[in-house]
Structures are given as C-alpha cells and as structure tokens.
Amino acid sequence: MSDSTCRICLRSSSDLGFSFLATSIASLRESLIPKGMRSNSESASSRMAMPISTCFSQLVAFLIQAAMFAVFVLIYLFVPKFHIQITKFIILVPFLVLQMMMLGMGCGIIICALTTKYRDLQMLIDFGVQLWMYATPVAYSIKLFEGTPFLYRIVNYNPMTPVINAMRYACLGPDCGRFDLKYYLVSLVMTVVILLVGILLYNKAEKNFTDTV
C-alpha cells in the first residue's frame, strides 16, 4: 500500500464491510430465537421470512453508511497526493454486498440454531466475531502476507478476506486491494455452503424448538 493512499478510506471500506456482517449476525441472534422459532406449522418459505427481513433491515443501515463512504472517496479522488482510483470492478460491489448478506445470514442462523440447544455458546459468539475480524484484513493490508505464501493462502481462505480485498480494489484501486479470482470463487462457494447449512439447521431447529427451550 502506498504511503500516499488515503488511510481513512482504506480503513473505512474494510470497517463498512465487516460491520455489515457483524451487525447482521448480531441482529439475527437477537431476533430469531424469541420470534422466528415458534411455529412448527409454518412453511419453509414463511419461516425464512424472518432472517431475510432482518438482513434487509441491516442492509438499509449499510447503504446509509456506504453513501457517506462514497462522499469521502469522491472528495479524496480529486486530491492529487492521494492515490485513489475507482476501477471497472466497481460494478461488482452490489454482488459483494449480496455475498456479505448471504454470509451474515448463514452464520447468523447457524448460531441461532446451535444456541437454541447449546445456550452456553451465546457467551462465545461476540468473542468469535471479534477473532474473525482480526483474521480478516480490516485493520491491515493483505500485502502484509505476500512474502509468506502459506500465511497468504490461510488468510485468503477466510471467506471475508477476498470480499474485503475486492471492495478495496474496486473502490480505491490496486494500491489498496487485490482481486484474486481463485480465492474469490472459493469464498463464494464457502458462502453458499454456509448459507445452505444454516437454512437446513434453522428448519431443523424450529421443529425441535419447543423441546429445547
């Protein structure tokens, strides 16, 4: 990362993405157990309405924050000493946001499904999300690991890492991020798997909810 890159924009882009994931998980955890797992007679589609609507409510807050971030980028874009470049990959941003929402929903409903049976897990969730943030290049650049191929691969197998890097690359340019198609596809597959596992566990937990609460 160039020293003349706007570090405010760099950190803001990462915080924006991961905070959307974290708040989606937190809001799902708080809303699904008391509200979303009560009726065994509902269809699968109606049962999924609660987690989907919860994630969309967080999406509204994310879009407001994203608008403020866009203002910062536009301001610094015209400051010569800052190396900010909006790339053609900007068209991928809506898909990256959708992936983050899918990942947040998948993780959130997996957590809800597990904590209905194992209540003690609730105390570990916030700690686990914090560890996940530190394992994601939010406060640092992925370039930190480029000299160590093993660590570079490990960090990129975190499903949020390629998303954060792609957002940085799209919005701020190659000085700030990387878009590695191989790792991004791995991240996308992991996101879909996590979401599908979450849906299966959620539907199963709802059927047994009255027995486990």
C-alpha positions in Angstrom: 0.0 0.0 0.0 1.3 3.4 -1.0 2.0 5.8 1.8 0.0 8.4 -0.1 -3.1 6.3 -0.2 -5.9 7.7 1.9 -5.8 5.5 5.0 -9.2 6.9 6.1 -10.8 5.5 3.0 -8.8 2.2 3.3 -9.9 1.5 6.8 -13.5 2.8 6.2 -14.0 0.4 3.3 -13.0 -2.6 5.5 -15.0 -1.5 8.5 -18.0 -0.9 6.3 -18.0 -4.5 5.0 -17.2 -6.3 8.2 -19.5 -4.2 10.4 -22.4 -5.2 8.0 -21.5 -8.8 8.5 -21.2 -8.5 12.3 -24.4 -6.5 12.8 -26.3 -9.0 10.6 -25.1 -11.8 12.8 -26.0 -9.9 16.0 -29.4 -8.9 14.8 -30.3 -12.4 13.7 -29.1 -13.8 17.0 -31.3 -11.3 18.9 -34.4 -11.6 16.8 -34.7 -15.2 15.6 -34.7 -17.1 18.9 -37.6 -15.1 20.5 -39.6 -14.5 17.3 -38.6 -16.8 14.5 -38.7 -20.3 16.0 -42.2 -20.6 17.4 -44.4 -22.2 14.9 -44.0 -25.7 13.6 -46.9 -25.3 11.2 -45.4 -22.6 9.0 -44.0 -23.4 5.6 -40.2 -23.3 5.0 -40.6 -20.2 2.9 -42.5 -18.3 5.6 -40.1 -19.4 8.3 -37.2 -17.9 6.3 -39.0 -14.6 6.0 -37.7 -13.5 9.4 -34.0 -13.9 8.8 -34.3 -12.4 5.3 -36.2 -9.4 6.6 -33.7 -9.0 9.4 -30.8 -8.9 7.0 -32.6 -6.4 4.7 -33.1 -4.1 7.7 -29.3 -4.2 8.3 -28.8 -3.6 4.5 -30.6 -0.2 4.8 -28.2 0.9 7.5 -25.3 -0.3 5.4 -26.4 1.7 2.4 -26.6 4.8 4.5 -23.0 4.3 5.7 -21.9 3.4 2.2 -23.3 6.7 0.9 -21.1 8.5 3.5 -18.1 6.4 2.4 -18.8 7.3 -1.2 -18.6 11.0 -0.3 -15.2 10.5 1.3 -13.9 8.7 -1.8 -15.2 11.3 -4.2 -13.5 14.1 -2.1 -10.2 12.3 -1.9 -10.4 11.3 -5.5 -9.6 14.8 -6.5 -6.8 15.3 -4.0 -3.5 14.8 -6.0 -1.4 13.4 -3.2 -3.7 10.5 -2.6 -3.5 7.5 -4.9 -7.2 6.6 -5.1 -8.6 5.0 -8.3 -12.1 3.8 -8.9 -11.7 0.7 -11.1 -14.0 -1.1 -13.5 -14.6 -3.7 -10.8 -16.9 -1.2 -9.1 -19.7 -3.0 -10.9 -19.1 -6.0 -8.7 -19.8 -4.1 -5.5 -23.6 -5.0 -5.4 -22.7 -8.6 -5.8 -20.1 -8.3 -3.0 -22.8 -6.8 -0.7 -25.2 -9.6 -1.6 -22.5 -12.1 -0.7 -21.8 -10.4 2.6 -25.6 -10.5 3.3 -25.7 -14.2 2.5 -22.7 -15.0 4.6 -24.1 -13.0 7.5 -27.5 -14.7 7.3 -25.9 -18.1 7.0 -23.6 -17.6 10.0 -26.4 -15.9 12.0 -29.0 -18.7 11.6 -26.3 -21.4 12.2 -25.6 -19.6 15.5 -29.3 -19.3 16.4 -29.9 -23.0 15.5 -27.0 -24.1 17.7 -27.7 -21.8 20.7 -31.3 -23.0 21.0 -29.8 -26.3 22.1 -26.5 -25.2 23.5 -27.2 -22.0 25.4 -23.7 -21.6 26.7 -22.5 -20.9 23.2 -24.1 -17.5 23.3 -21.3 -16.2 25.5 -18.7 -17.1 22.9 -20.4 -15.5 19.9 -19.1 -11.9 20.3 -15.6 -13.2 21.1 -15.7 -15.4 18.0 -16.8 -12.5 15.8 -14.0 -10.3 17.2 -11.5 -13.1 16.4 -12.9 -13.3 12.9 -12.4 -9.6 12.4 -8.8 -9.8 13.4 -8.3 -12.7 11.0 -9.7 -10.5 8.2 -7.6 -7.7 6.7 -9.7 -4.9 8.2 -7.0 -3.0 10.1 -4.2 -4.2 7.9 -3.5 -4.9 4.2 -3.3 -8.4 2.7 0.0 -7.3 1.2 1.4 -7.9 4.7 1.4 -11.7 4.0 2.6 -11.6 0.4 6.1 -12.6 1.4 4.8 -15.7 3.2 2.8 -17.8 0.8 1.5 -20.2 3.4 0.0 -17.4 5.6 -1.2 -15.6 2.5 -3.2 -18.7 1.5 -4.6 -19.3 5.0 -5.8 -15.7 5.3 -7.4 -15.8 1.9 -9.4 -19.0 2.8 -11.2 -16.8 5.3 -14.4 -16.1 3.2 -14.5 -12.4 4.1 -10.9 -11.7 3.0 -11.5 -11.9 -0.8 -14.7 -9.8 -0.3 -12.9 -7.1 1.6 -10.0 -7.1 -0.8 -12.3 -6.9 -3.8 -14.2 -4.0 -2.3 -10.9 -2.1 -1.7 -9.7 -2.9 -5.2 -13.0 -1.8 -6.8 -13.4 1.4 -4.8 -9.9 2.5 -4.1 -7.6 1.0 -6.7 -4.8 -1.6 -6.9 -2.7 0.3 -4.3 -5.3 -0.7 -1.7 -6.6 -4.2 -2.5 -6.4 -7.3 -4.6 -8.9 -9.2 -6.7 -7.8 -12.8 -6.9 -10.4 -14.7 -8.9 -9.4 -18.1 -7.5 -9.8 -17.1 -3.8 -12.9 -15.1 -4.6 -14.6 -18.2 -6.1 -13.5 -20.2 -3.1 -15.1 -17.5 -0.9 -18.3 -17.6 -2.9 -18.6 -21.4 -2.7 -18.0 -21.3 1.1 -20.7 -18.6 1.4 -23.2 -20.7 -0.4 -22.4 -23.8 1.6 -22.6 -21.8 4.9 -26.0 -20.4 3.9 -27.4 -23.8 2.8 -26.2 -25.4 6.0 -27.7 -22.6 8.0 -31.1 -23.0 6.3 -31.1 -26.7 7.0 -30.1 -26.3 10.6 -32.6 -23.5 11.1 -35.5 -25.5 9.8 -34.5 -28.5 11.9 -34.1 -26.3 15.0 -37.6 -24.8 14.5 -39.1 -28.3 14.5 -37.4 -29.1 17.8 -37.6 -25.6 19.3 -40.4 -26.4 21.8 -38.3 -29.3 23.1 -35.1 -27.4 23.5 -36.3 -24.1 25.1 
